[in-house]
Amino acid sequence: MAKIRLKRLPEYGNLPLPEPATCHSAGVDLRAAVKKSVSIPPGKTLLVPAGIKVAIPAGFEWQIRPRSGLALKHGVTVLNSPGTIDSDYRGPVGVILINHGTETFVINRGDRIAQAVLASVESVEMEVAAELPETSRGEGGFGHTGT
């Protein structure tokens, strides 16, 4: 089991630590570490602080993903989904939320705003080639296989 070291920032205070909602949850819930309620009008974005810093183990990333309930009920989602917290990043964790809904969305202190999933990543090495191997798909993209 991989371990993530976590540092609470002063604004985090006594909020519950990120934890899985159930024993089989893929991720942990991140909470809004706001001092007072904030609002996201329809069509607007907001960077919401999670109030923590983390040390992700080498060979992993923390993927910041939307919460399905917020997306379904309010049209609120993570703008750059999934966001990535790299293993060498030590700054504050924040979540970029966008309101695709029709009503202003209010975020209160401690609200669960996103989930973070630990995912393994492979290191890559880029290699320049004069030609690429052929495939049956070729250069087809953006709907080339139909609806």
Backbone as ProteinMPNN parsed JSONL, in Angstrom:
{"seq_chain_A": "MAKIRLKRLPEYGNLPLPEPATCHSAGVDLRAAVKKSVSIPPGKTLLVPAGIKVAIPAGFEWQIRPRSGLALKHGVTVLNSPGTIDSDYRGPVGVILINHGTETFVINRGDRIAQAVLASVESVEMEVAAELPETSRGEGGFGHTGT", "coords_chain_A": {"N_chain_A": [[0.837, -1.177, 0.0], [0.631, 2.146, -0.939], [1.798, 5.147, 0.619], [0.74, 8.403, 1.451], [2.119, 11.356, 2.426], [0.926, 14.028, 4.375], [0.416, 17.479, 4.871], [-1.211, 19.669, 6.95], [-2.474, 22.849, 6.231], [-2.669, 26.152, 7.709], [-5.301, 27.162, 7.193], [-6.753, 24.851, 6.979], [-7.367, 23.832, 9.443], [-9.544, 22.175, 11.622], [-10.753, 20.421, 9.853], [-12.001, 17.284, 8.554], [-9.626, 14.716, 7.729], [-8.545, 13.91, 4.353], [-10.225, 11.127, 3.119], [-11.303, 7.834, 2.098], [-14.727, 7.423, 1.064], [-16.039, 5.018, 1.34], [-15.131, 1.575, 2.079], [-14.277, 0.51, -0.308], [-13.832, 2.621, -2.017], [-12.3, 4.342, -4.702], [-10.875, 6.674, -4.466], [-9.989, 9.52, -2.366], [-11.872, 11.931, -0.555], [-11.688, 15.399, -1.147], [-11.8, 18.443, 0.626], [-13.337, 21.694, 0.875], [-11.355, 24.239, 1.923], [-12.15, 26.826, 2.787], [-12.53, 30.056, 4.296], [-14.933, 31.382, 4.573], [-18.194, 31.051, 3.064], [-18.16, 30.62, -0.5], [-18.993, 31.535, -3.869], [-19.834, 30.2, -7.094], [-20.708, 31.522, -10.008], [-22.954, 30.67, -12.768], [-21.227, 29.293, -15.548], [-18.728, 30.189, -14.761], [-15.422, 29.914, -13.252], [-13.52, 28.727, -10.401], [-10.785, 28.654, -8.22], [-10.442, 26.503, -5.674], [-9.221, 26.21, -2.466], [-7.737, 23.321, -0.982], [-6.487, 23.172, 1.379], [-4.248, 21.71, 2.106], [-0.948, 20.258, 1.8], [0.869, 17.823, -0.014], [2.905, 14.845, -0.184], [3.471, 12.95, -2.716], [4.205, 9.609, -3.528], [7.145, 8.672, -5.425], [6.78, 7.696, -8.824], [4.077, 7.761, -8.906], [0.977, 9.599, -9.313], [-1.368, 12.034, -8.153], [-4.571, 12.038, -9.036], [-6.908, 14.492, -9.612], [-10.263, 14.519, -9.466], [-13.702, 14.976, -10.576], [-16.598, 15.07, -8.383], [-19.215, 12.887, -8.649], [-21.847, 13.383, -7.795], [-21.956, 16.199, -7.476], [-21.607, 16.947, -10.117], [-23.862, 15.777, -11.407], [-26.107, 16.807, -9.956], [-25.701, 19.585, -9.818], [-24.178, 20.496, -11.949], [-21.525, 21.061, -11.569], [-18.079, 20.699, -11.894], [-14.681, 19.402, -12.136], [-12.487, 21.459, -13.768], [-10.092, 20.95, -15.306], [-10.105, 18.153, -15.706], [-8.81, 14.849, -15.577], [-7.149, 16.612, -12.993], [-3.667, 16.884, -12.17], [-1.521, 16.03, -9.546], [1.758, 16.07, -9.228], [4.491, 13.888, -8.253], [6.675, 15.337, -7.366], [5.742, 17.793, -6.581], [5.207, 20.195, -4.09], [3.574, 22.186, -3.217], [0.567, 24.039, -2.177], [-2.52, 22.231, -2.403], [-5.035, 22.708, -4.728], [-8.31, 23.009, -6.176], [-9.677, 23.32, -9.323], [-12.703, 24.41, -10.037], [-15.604, 24.377, -12.148], [-18.679, 25.851, -13.003], [-21.107, 24.474, -14.715], [-23.758, 24.571, -14.555], [-27.057, 26.129, -14.236], [-27.598, 27.711, -12.126], [-26.234, 29.76, -9.491], [-23.599, 28.334, -7.66], [-22.978, 27.47, -4.359], [-20.277, 27.136, -2.171], [-19.414, 25.792, 0.847], [-17.454, 25.943, 3.853], [-15.614, 23.017, 4.375], [-17.121, 21.464, 2.659], [-17.313, 18.647, 0.484], [-15.486, 18.657, -2.381], [-14.129, 17.496, -4.48], [-12.481, 14.506, -5.681], [-9.553, 12.598, -4.979], [-7.403, 10.441, -6.612], [-4.972, 8.005, -6.309], [-2.611, 7.168, -8.686], [-0.625, 5.015, -10.659], [2.238, 5.883, -12.581], [4.122, 5.769, -15.594], [7.521, 6.365, -16.42], [8.714, 8.146, -19.247], [10.515, 8.082, -22.347], [11.35, 10.06, -24.978], [11.613, 9.422, -28.439], [12.846, 10.291, -31.477], [11.623, 9.602, -34.705], [11.854, 8.765, -38.164], [9.764, 7.565, -39.49], [6.588, 6.166, -38.531], [5.222, 3.153, -37.088], [2.76, 1.348, -38.999], [-0.818, 1.17, -38.54], [-4.107, -0.348, -38.319], [-5.958, 1.63, -37.941], [-4.664, 3.985, -38.635], [-4.386, 7.394, -39.534], [-6.892, 8.183, -38.778], [-9.25, 10.021, -36.932], [-11.14, 11.949, -34.452], [-13.974, 11.212, -34.615], [-13.975, 9.469, -36.787], [-14.863, 6.849, -36.878], [-17.575, 6.912, -36.914], [-20.857, 7.557, -35.418]], "CA_chain_A": [[0.0, 0.0, 0.0], [1.385, 3.394, -1.009], [1.437, 6.118, 1.639], [0.848, 9.811, 1.088], [2.333, 12.241, 3.583], [0.044, 15.174, 4.245], [0.629, 18.58, 5.811], [-2.355, 20.571, 7.047], [-2.167, 24.267, 6.228], [-3.452, 26.808, 8.77], [-6.723, 27.298, 6.843], [-7.408, 23.55, 7.054], [-7.932, 23.754, 10.783], [-9.992, 20.879, 12.14], [-11.522, 19.669, 8.857], [-11.61, 15.87, 8.492], [-8.581, 14.372, 6.761], [-9.047, 13.229, 3.161], [-10.373, 9.698, 3.345], [-12.299, 7.21, 1.226], [-16.092, 7.446, 1.589], [-16.357, 3.634, 1.699], [-13.927, 0.74, 2.1], [-13.865, 0.192, -1.682], [-13.714, 3.84, -2.81], [-11.034, 4.453, -5.425], [-10.161, 7.887, -4.093], [-10.31, 10.187, -1.11], [-12.575, 13.192, -0.762], [-11.028, 16.652, -0.793], [-12.772, 19.39, 1.175], [-13.096, 23.126, 0.681], [-10.747, 24.879, 3.091], [-12.457, 28.25, 2.667], [-12.875, 30.646, 5.589], [-16.373, 31.652, 4.532], [-18.809, 30.532, 1.838], [-17.826, 31.253, -1.772], [-19.964, 31.186, -4.902], [-19.412, 30.101, -8.49], [-21.839, 31.794, -10.903], [-22.996, 29.827, -13.969], [-20.231, 29.575, -16.575], [-17.489, 30.714, -14.182], [-14.515, 28.981, -12.584], [-12.963, 29.175, -9.142], [-9.776, 27.8, -7.6], [-10.862, 26.286, -4.282], [-8.129, 25.587, -1.725], [-8.019, 22.114, -0.207], [-5.892, 23.382, 2.692], [-3.21, 20.722, 2.408], [0.17, 19.95, 0.914], [1.081, 16.379, 0.03], [4.089, 14.238, -0.784], [3.048, 11.772, -3.469], [5.376, 8.754, -3.76], [7.701, 8.623, -6.783], [6.141, 6.68, -9.648], [2.632, 7.938, -8.797], [0.389, 10.926, -9.373], [-2.672, 12.141, -7.519], [-5.506, 12.565, -10.028], [-8.01, 15.239, -9.008], [-11.422, 14.2, -10.301], [-14.979, 15.516, -10.088], [-17.517, 14.238, -7.602], [-20.339, 12.638, -9.557], [-23.049, 14.026, -7.281], [-21.917, 17.628, -7.815], [-21.801, 17.067, -11.561], [-25.235, 15.433, -11.753], [-27.116, 17.651, -9.312], [-25.45, 21.025, -9.91], [-23.382, 20.858, -13.127], [-20.213, 21.533, -11.113], [-17.087, 19.67, -12.166], [-13.279, 19.834, -12.15], [-12.268, 21.992, -15.116], [-9.005, 20.261, -16.012], [-10.254, 16.79, -15.21], [-8.355, 14.921, -14.198], [-5.965, 17.405, -12.662], [-2.572, 16.026, -11.701], [-0.532, 16.453, -8.552], [2.964, 15.279, -9.49], [5.184, 13.416, -7.051], [7.668, 16.302, -6.894], [5.077, 19.049, -6.216], [5.036, 20.327, -2.645], [2.769, 23.367, -2.922], [-0.807, 23.806, -1.73], [-3.437, 21.57, -3.321], [-6.237, 23.466, -5.032], [-9.184, 22.353, -7.138], [-10.308, 24.269, -10.242], [-14.086, 24.007, -10.295], [-16.389, 25.168, -13.097], [-20.116, 25.677, -12.851], [-21.809, 24.327, -15.991], [-25.183, 24.617, -14.257], [-27.796, 27.364, -14.522], [-27.742, 28.435, -10.862], [-25.001, 29.998, -8.748], [-23.307, 27.228, -6.753], [-22.342, 27.943, -3.135], [-19.371, 26.184, -1.521], [-19.227, 26.105, 2.261], [-16.276, 25.35, 4.492], [-15.706, 21.591, 4.653], [-17.834, 20.721, 1.614], [-16.508, 17.762, -0.353], [-15.491, 19.338, -3.677], [-13.476, 16.679, -5.509], [-11.844, 13.316, -5.135], [-8.177, 12.395, -5.426], [-7.116, 9.028, -6.822], [-3.558, 7.719, -6.514], [-2.454, 6.362, -9.899], [0.746, 4.721, -11.073], [2.635, 6.475, -13.855], [5.369, 5.278, -16.178], [8.427, 7.35, -16.991], [8.809, 7.985, -20.697], [11.664, 8.629, -23.055], [10.917, 10.383, -26.33], [12.547, 8.986, -29.472], [12.481, 10.826, -32.788], [11.663, 8.581, -35.758], [11.493, 9.268, -39.493], [8.465, 6.955, -39.816], [5.934, 5.464, -37.426], [4.638, 1.888, -37.534], [1.392, 1.44, -39.517], [-1.887, 0.493, -37.804], [-5.337, -0.398, -39.115], [-6.642, 2.922, -37.775], [-3.936, 5.03, -39.359], [-4.538, 8.764, -39.032], [-8.298, 8.502, -38.505], [-9.532, 10.562, -35.592], [-12.265, 12.877, -34.309], [-15.237, 10.689, -35.124], [-13.831, 8.757, -38.06], [-15.539, 5.551, -36.851], [-19.015, 7.129, -36.909], [-21.461, 8.01, -34.151]], "C_chain_A": [[0.885, 1.244, 0.0], [0.887, 4.347, 0.077], [1.665, 7.525, 1.114], [1.033, 10.597, 2.382], [1.566, 13.523, 3.329], [0.407, 16.215, 5.294], [-0.611, 19.461, 5.779], [-1.849, 22.015, 7.037], [-3.053, 24.955, 7.262], [-4.95, 26.91, 8.456], [-7.487, 25.975, 6.914], [-8.06, 23.347, 8.41], [-8.296, 22.346, 11.181], [-10.867, 20.124, 11.145], [-11.084, 18.201, 8.879], [-10.523, 15.635, 7.444], [-9.2, 13.76, 5.513], [-9.098, 11.73, 3.424], [-11.383, 9.14, 2.359], [-13.679, 7.259, 1.881], [-16.531, 6.053, 2.034], [-15.079, 2.812, 1.636], [-13.44, 0.381, 0.692], [-13.789, 1.419, -2.585], [-12.337, 3.907, -3.457], [-10.212, 5.644, -4.962], [-10.553, 8.377, -2.717], [-10.985, 11.506, -1.435], [-11.721, 14.366, -0.312], [-12.104, 17.64, -0.37], [-12.348, 20.832, 0.925], [-12.565, 23.721, 1.976], [-10.9, 26.391, 2.96], [-12.856, 28.782, 4.039], [-14.361, 30.933, 5.687], [-16.9, 31.15, 3.193], [-18.369, 31.345, 0.622], [-18.824, 30.759, -2.816], [-19.309, 31.108, -6.265], [-20.649, 30.366, -9.346], [-21.818, 30.847, -12.103], [-21.952, 30.27, -14.989], [-18.893, 30.063, -16.06], [-16.687, 29.612, -13.497], [-14.006, 29.591, -11.287], [-11.927, 28.162, -8.674], [-10.108, 27.705, -6.112], [-9.717, 25.6, -3.543], [-8.59, 24.349, -0.967], [-7.351, 22.18, 1.165], [-4.802, 22.417, 3.087], [-2.074, 20.808, 1.398], [0.391, 18.453, 1.047], [2.418, 15.998, -0.581], [3.628, 12.931, -1.413], [4.286, 10.906, -3.718], [5.843, 8.804, -5.216], [7.053, 7.478, -7.55], [4.619, 6.744, -9.619], [2.252, 9.386, -9.083], [-0.905, 10.881, -8.578], [-3.586, 12.768, -8.548], [-6.674, 13.22, -9.303], [-9.196, 15.13, -9.956], [-12.691, 14.814, -9.721], [-15.692, 14.54, -9.164], [-18.773, 14.103, -8.442], [-21.627, 13.309, -9.085], [-23.098, 15.511, -7.603], [-22.17, 17.834, -9.303], [-23.257, 16.836, -11.944], [-26.242, 16.446, -11.215], [-26.947, 19.137, -9.579], [-24.686, 21.448, -11.167], [-22.002, 21.377, -12.772], [-19.216, 20.398, -11.256], [-15.68, 20.261, -12.078], [-12.937, 20.227, -13.579], [-11.218, 21.209, -15.887], [-8.972, 18.789, -15.632], [-9.614, 15.747, -16.115], [-7.164, 15.864, -14.067], [-4.904, 16.466, -12.122], [-1.75, 16.73, -10.64], [0.657, 15.52, -8.742], [3.681, 14.928, -8.192], [6.226, 14.401, -6.536], [7.061, 17.656, -6.526], [4.85, 19.09, -4.714], [4.223, 21.562, -2.254], [1.372, 23.013, -2.457], [-1.646, 23.132, -2.811], [-4.671, 22.46, -3.476], [-7.014, 22.739, -6.11], [-9.843, 23.421, -7.996], [-11.696, 23.739, -10.574], [-14.717, 24.931, -11.326], [-17.861, 24.823, -12.898], [-20.759, 25.665, -14.235], [-23.321, 24.405, -15.8], [-25.796, 25.971, -14.59], [-27.98, 28.226, -13.284], [-26.361, 28.671, -10.251], [-24.828, 28.863, -7.738], [-22.517, 27.766, -5.569], [-21.518, 26.816, -2.52], [-19.148, 26.664, -0.091], [-17.97, 25.418, 2.793], [-16.538, 23.874, 4.789], [-16.484, 20.794, 3.626], [-16.867, 19.836, 0.842], [-16.617, 18.273, -1.788], [-14.898, 18.507, -4.804], [-12.981, 15.41, -4.844], [-10.45, 13.194, -5.735], [-7.899, 10.901, -5.463], [-5.619, 8.87, -7.073], [-3.423, 6.775, -7.704], [-0.974, 6.205, -10.229], [1.028, 5.38, -12.423], [3.968, 5.884, -14.3], [6.227, 6.455, -16.623], [8.526, 7.089, -18.485], [10.094, 8.604, -21.218], [11.21, 8.845, -24.489], [12.022, 9.991, -27.319], [12.042, 9.498, -30.815], [12.643, 9.73, -33.834], [11.259, 9.228, -37.086], [10.119, 8.754, -39.899], [7.903, 6.288, -38.568], [5.343, 4.164, -37.943], [3.181, 2.09, -37.974], [0.432, 0.708, -38.577], [-3.13, 0.459, -38.686], [-6.112, 0.92, -39.015], [-5.972, 4.021, -38.576], [-4.115, 6.393, -38.716], [-5.984, 9.147, -38.744], [-8.515, 8.962, -37.082], [-10.76, 11.439, -35.619], [-13.51, 12.385, -35.012], [-15.148, 9.894, -36.404], [-14.549, 7.391, -38.073], [-17.059, 5.682, -36.809], [-19.525, 7.518, -35.544], [-21.601, 6.891, -33.158]], "O_chain_A": [[1.778, 1.379, 0.836], [-0.297, 4.355, 0.412], [2.648, 7.801, 0.426], [0.22, 10.516, 3.302], [1.553, 14.044, 2.214], [0.669, 15.887, 6.451], [-1.017, 19.942, 4.721], [-0.908, 22.355, 7.754], [-4.081, 24.404, 7.655], [-5.779, 26.761, 9.353], [-8.718, 25.967, 6.909], [-9.145, 22.776, 8.523], [-7.477, 21.431, 11.096], [-11.651, 19.266, 11.551], [-9.93, 17.903, 9.186], [-10.509, 16.284, 6.398], [-10.268, 13.152, 5.591], [-8.126, 11.14, 3.896], [-12.223, 9.875, 1.84], [-13.795, 7.15, 3.102], [-17.299, 5.914, 2.986], [-14.048, 3.309, 1.183], [-12.286, -0.015, 0.53], [-13.691, 1.274, -3.803], [-11.331, 3.569, -2.833], [-8.985, 5.626, -5.056], [-11.334, 7.747, -2.003], [-10.704, 12.124, -2.462], [-11.111, 14.338, 0.757], [-13.192, 17.667, -0.945], [-11.164, 21.14, 0.783], [-13.246, 23.707, 3.001], [-9.922, 27.137, 3.013], [-13.442, 28.062, 4.847], [-14.975, 30.753, 6.739], [-16.117, 30.857, 2.289], [-18.224, 32.566, 0.683], [-19.424, 29.695, -2.661], [-18.364, 31.838, -6.563], [-21.547, 29.525, -9.406], [-20.773, 30.282, -12.423], [-21.804, 31.46, -15.266], [-17.996, 30.329, -16.86], [-17.2, 28.532, -13.205], [-14.051, 30.806, -11.094], [-12.163, 26.955, -8.726], [-10.061, 28.7, -5.388], [-9.284, 24.52, -3.947], [-9.677, 24.322, -0.389], [-7.617, 21.337, 2.022], [-4.461, 22.307, 4.265], [-2.221, 21.352, 0.303], [0.13, 17.877, 2.103], [2.985, 16.734, -1.389], [3.421, 11.934, -0.722], [5.33, 11.441, -4.09], [5.032, 8.96, -6.129], [6.805, 6.412, -6.987], [3.942, 5.907, -10.217], [3.101, 10.277, -9.093], [-1.47, 9.809, -8.357], [-3.394, 13.93, -8.905], [-7.344, 12.59, -8.485], [-9.142, 15.588, -11.098], [-12.754, 15.132, -8.534], [-15.417, 13.34, -9.169], [-19.332, 15.102, -8.895], [-22.42, 13.759, -9.912], [-24.153, 16.034, -7.963], [-22.858, 18.773, -9.703], [-23.827, 17.607, -12.716], [-27.13, 16.89, -11.944], [-27.927, 19.882, -9.572], [-24.558, 22.645, -11.428], [-21.369, 22.059, -13.578], [-19.461, 19.28, -10.805], [-15.515, 21.475, -11.959], [-13.08, 19.422, -14.498], [-11.457, 20.842, -17.038], [-7.922, 18.252, -15.279], [-9.856, 15.763, -17.322], [-6.285, 15.902, -14.929], [-5.219, 15.368, -11.664], [-1.336, 17.876, -10.812], [0.573, 14.326, -8.452], [3.499, 15.587, -7.168], [6.627, 14.311, -5.375], [7.8, 18.581, -6.189], [4.355, 18.125, -4.131], [4.19, 21.936, -1.082], [1.023, 21.837, -2.352], [-1.498, 23.43, -3.996], [-5.267, 22.902, -2.494], [-6.453, 21.949, -6.868], [-10.494, 24.326, -7.473], [-11.846, 22.753, -11.295], [-14.408, 26.121, -11.377], [-18.229, 23.673, -12.659], [-20.935, 26.714, -14.854], [-24.078, 24.316, -16.766], [-25.137, 26.845, -15.154], [-28.467, 29.353, -13.38], [-25.436, 27.886, -10.462], [-25.774, 28.478, -7.051], [-21.502, 28.441, -5.75], [-21.995, 25.691, -2.369], [-18.743, 27.803, 0.139], [-17.5, 24.429, 2.229], [-17.558, 23.525, 5.383], [-16.514, 19.566, 3.701], [-15.733, 20.233, 0.576], [-17.711, 18.319, -2.35], [-15.147, 18.796, -5.975], [-13.048, 15.252, -3.625], [-10.203, 13.633, -6.858], [-8.125, 10.186, -4.487], [-5.063, 9.529, -7.952], [-4.042, 5.712, -7.732], [-0.184, 7.14, -10.094], [0.162, 5.426, -13.296], [4.823, 5.547, -13.48], [5.704, 7.438, -17.148], [8.432, 5.946, -18.933], [10.669, 9.511, -20.618], [10.738, 7.914, -25.141], [13.207, 10.203, -27.062], [10.932, 9.17, -31.233], [13.649, 9.021, -33.861], [10.422, 10.13, -37.117], [9.383, 9.457, -40.592], [8.646, 5.896, -37.667], [4.994, 4.075, -39.12], [2.459, 2.901, -37.395], [0.816, -0.249, -37.905], [-3.194, 1.164, -39.693], [-6.85, 1.271, -39.935], [-6.643, 4.89, -39.132], [-4.009, 6.532, -37.498], [-6.273, 10.317, -38.493], [-8.012, 8.352, -36.138], [-11.357, 11.654, -36.673], [-14.041, 13.055, -35.898], [-16.17, 9.665, -37.052], [-14.813, 6.84, -39.142], [-17.761, 4.68, -36.682], [-18.749, 7.778, -34.625], [-22.089, 7.107, -32.049]]}, "name": "protein", "num_of_chains": 1, "seq": "MAKIRLKRLPEYGNLPLPEPATCHSAGVDLRAAVKKSVSIPPGKTLLVPAGIKVAIPAGFEWQIRPRSGLALKHGVTVLNSPGTIDSDYRGPVGVILINHGTETFVINRGDRIAQAVLASVESVEMEVAAELPETSRGEGGFGHTGT"}
